[in-house]
């Protein structure tokens, strides 16, 4: 890209002559092959989410209530179903978020949630976060497809930059970001205090110019021919996006 200079001879960013602020995301459901994302409604989704979150993760033997999955979110913010319902109601009512329940199309039950946050239409910037997936989503295409739907919707609305942030020590979240095609940008040291502990925050992003190639990776990974009769993938999404990131890296 040719460097642009202003009348003072200073290097400046390229002009965005036709740029207009983007609309705020609407509350329409997002539908895929394996799941549907519905705007979070505590009355509709709380019972199923409470039950799904209560399923213990098999790899965490001493976590009978599934609390370990909330460690990097500051701890689980409820202790019972009534508290879960109240927390979901607060999240759904927060004007700075658009929260979705992830609904498994196989049985119509909510199995997780995610949200858009840090929505800045004037800059065309939006973030995916507050991801709380249950063990029912583990080792299924639902986890990936739910986030792919949110990524596609953000760019369909014309946003220029999609962000992902997580605790720098949260290795599963960092891997998930890279698997989906997000590129690591760096770590904000001592960025936050969460549950009385320091949090360094790892930042990832996808830009609109990078999205078409990533979207094609998503399409090929989700294609029926990429799965066998038992639902096992033939080619991993990680291999597809890793090859893509290698191609996009500066020489």
C-alpha positions in Angstrom: 0.0 0.0 0.0 1.3 3.4 -1.0 1.9 5.8 1.9 -0.3 8.8 2.0 0.9 12.2 3.1 -0.9 15.4 4.1 -0.1 18.9 3.0 2.5 19.2 5.8 4.3 16.2 4.5 3.2 14.0 7.4 2.3 10.4 6.9 -1.4 9.8 7.5 -3.9 7.0 7.1 -5.8 6.4 3.9 -8.9 8.4 3.3 -12.3 6.7 3.8 -14.2 8.9 1.4 -17.5 7.0 1.5 -17.4 5.8 5.1 -20.7 6.1 7.1 -21.3 5.0 10.7 -22.7 1.5 10.7 -26.1 0.6 12.2 -26.2 -0.9 15.7 -26.8 -4.7 15.5 -30.5 -5.6 15.5 -32.2 -8.3 17.5 -33.1 -10.7 14.7 -32.2 -14.4 15.2 -29.2 -15.8 13.3 -29.8 -19.2 11.8 -27.3 -21.9 10.9 -27.2 -25.6 10.1 -26.6 -26.8 13.7 -27.8 -23.9 15.8 -29.8 -20.7 16.0 -28.9 -17.6 17.9 -31.8 -15.9 19.6 -31.8 -12.6 21.5 -31.4 -13.6 25.1 -34.7 -13.8 27.0 -34.4 -15.0 30.6 -38.0 -16.2 30.6 -37.4 -18.4 27.6 -33.8 -19.5 28.1 -33.0 -19.5 31.8 -34.2 -23.0 32.6 -32.4 -24.7 29.7 -29.2 -22.7 30.2 -29.1 -23.4 34.0 -29.4 -27.1 33.3 -26.8 -27.0 30.5 -24.3 -25.1 32.6 -24.8 -27.6 35.5 -23.4 -30.5 33.5 -19.8 -31.1 34.8 -17.0 -30.9 32.4 -15.4 -34.4 32.2 -11.9 -33.0 32.0 -12.3 -31.1 35.4 -12.8 -34.0 37.8 -13.2 -31.8 40.9 -15.7 -29.4 39.4 -19.0 -31.0 40.1 -21.0 -27.7 39.5 -19.2 -26.5 36.4 -17.7 -23.4 38.1 -14.3 -23.8 36.6 -15.6 -22.7 33.2 -16.3 -19.3 34.6 -12.8 -18.6 36.1 -11.6 -16.2 33.4 -15.0 -14.4 33.5 -14.5 -13.5 37.1 -16.4 -16.5 38.5 -19.9 -17.8 38.0 -22.3 -14.9 39.0 -25.1 -17.1 40.3 -25.6 -20.0 42.7 -28.9 -21.4 41.8 -31.5 -21.4 39.0 -33.3 -18.3 40.4 -29.9 -16.5 40.5 -29.2 -17.6 36.9 -32.5 -16.3 35.7 -31.9 -12.9 37.4 -28.4 -12.6 36.0 -29.6 -13.5 32.5 -32.4 -10.9 32.8 -29.7 -8.2 33.7 -27.5 -9.2 30.8 -30.4 -9.2 28.4 -31.5 -5.7 29.6 -28.0 -4.2 29.3 -28.2 -1.5 26.6 -24.5 -1.8 25.9 -24.7 -5.5 25.0 -26.6 -7.6 22.5 -26.7 -11.1 24.1 -27.7 -14.2 22.3 -28.8 -17.6 23.5 -27.3 -20.4 21.4 -30.1 -22.9 20.7 -29.3 -26.5 19.5 -31.5 -27.1 16.5 -31.6 -30.8 17.4 -33.9 -30.3 20.4 -34.6 -26.5 20.5 -32.9 -26.0 23.8 -30.5 -23.2 24.8 -27.0 -24.6 25.4 -24.8 -21.5 25.7 -24.6 -17.7 25.2 -22.5 -15.1 23.6 -22.8 -11.3 23.0 -21.8 -8.4 21.0 -20.2 -5.7 23.1 -18.0 -2.6 22.8 -20.1 -1.6 19.8 -18.8 1.6 18.2 -20.8 2.2 15.0 -19.0 5.5 14.2 -15.7 3.6 13.9 -17.2 0.4 12.5 -15.8 -1.6 15.5 -17.5 -4.4 17.4 -16.5 -7.2 19.7 -17.7 -10.7 20.4 -17.5 -11.7 24.1 -19.3 -12.9 27.2 -19.0 -16.4 25.7 -20.4 -19.0 28.1 -20.7 -22.3 26.3 -21.9 -25.4 28.1 -20.4 -28.9 27.9 -23.3 -29.9 25.7 -21.6 -27.8 23.0 -18.2 -29.5 23.4 -16.9 -31.6 20.5 -19.9 -30.5 18.3 -20.0 -28.0 15.4 -22.4 -25.8 17.4 -19.6 -24.0 19.2 -17.8 -23.0 16.0 -21.0 -22.2 14.0 -22.4 -20.0 16.7 -19.4 -17.7 16.6 -19.2 -17.9 12.8 -22.7 -16.7 12.6 -21.8 -13.7 14.8 -18.7 -12.9 12.8 -20.6 -13.1 9.5 -23.4 -10.8 10.8 -20.9 -8.2 12.0 -19.4 -7.9 8.6 -22.7 -8.2 6.8 -23.6 -5.0 8.7 -20.6 -3.3 7.3 -18.3 -3.2 10.4 -14.6 -2.7 9.6 -13.1 -4.4 12.6 -14.2 -7.3 14.8 -12.5 -7.8 18.1 -11.9 -10.7 20.5 -10.4 -10.1 23.9 -9.6 -12.6 26.7 -7.5 -13.2 29.8 -4.0 -13.7 28.5 -3.8 -16.9 30.6 -7.0 -18.3 29.0 -5.3 -20.7 26.6 -8.6 -22.3 25.3 -10.0 -18.9 24.4 -6.8 -17.8 22.6 -6.9 -21.0 20.6 -10.5 -20.6 19.8 -9.9 -17.1 18.4 -7.0 -18.2 16.2 -9.0 -21.3 15.1 -11.8 -19.0 13.8 -9.3 -16.8 11.9 -8.7 -13.9 14.4 -5.2 -12.6 14.4 -3.3 -11.9 17.6 -2.4 -8.3 18.1 -0.7 -8.3 21.5 -1.2 -8.1 25.3 -2.4 -5.2 27.3 -0.5 -5.6 30.6 -2.3 -5.0 33.9 -5.4 -4.2 31.8 -8.1 -5.1 34.3 -8.7 -6.2 37.9 -11.1 -9.3 37.8 -12.3 -10.9 41.0 -9.4 -9.3 42.9 -6.7 -10.6 40.6 -4.6 -8.9 37.9 -5.7 -9.6 34.3 -3.4 -9.1 31.3 -5.7 -9.1 28.2 -4.8 -10.7 24.9 -6.3 -8.8 21.9 -7.3 -10.4 18.6 -9.0 -9.0 15.5 -10.4 -9.7 12.1 -10.6 -6.8 9.6 -13.1 -6.4 6.8 -10.4 -6.9 4.1 -9.5 -10.3 5.7 -13.0 -11.5 6.1 -13.8 -12.9 2.6 -11.0 -15.4 2.8 -11.9 -16.4 6.4 -15.5 -16.7 5.5 -14.6 -19.1 2.7 -12.7 -21.2 5.3 -15.8 -21.3 7.5 -17.9 -22.3 4.5 -15.7 -25.1 3.6 -15.4 -26.4 7.1 -19.2 -26.3 7.7 -19.9 -28.0 4.3 -21.7 -31.4 4.7 -18.9 -33.1 2.8 -16.4 -32.1 5.5 -18.1 -34.4 8.0 -18.5 -38.2 8.0 -21.6 -40.1 8.9 -20.7 -39.9 12.6 -20.3 -36.1 12.4 -16.5 -36.2 12.6 -14.6 -33.6 10.6 -12.4 -34.6 7.7 -10.3 -31.4 7.8 -10.0 -29.2 10.8 -10.8 -25.6 10.9 -7.5 -24.9 12.6 -5.6 -26.3 9.6 -7.6 -24.1 7.2 -7.2 -20.8 9.1 -3.6 -21.5 10.0 -2.8 -21.9 6.3 -4.7 -18.7 5.6 -2.9 -16.7 8.2 0.5 -18.0 6.8 -0.6 -16.7 3.4 -1.5 -13.3 4.8 1.6 -12.8 6.8 4.1 -10.3 5.5 7.0 -11.8 3.7 
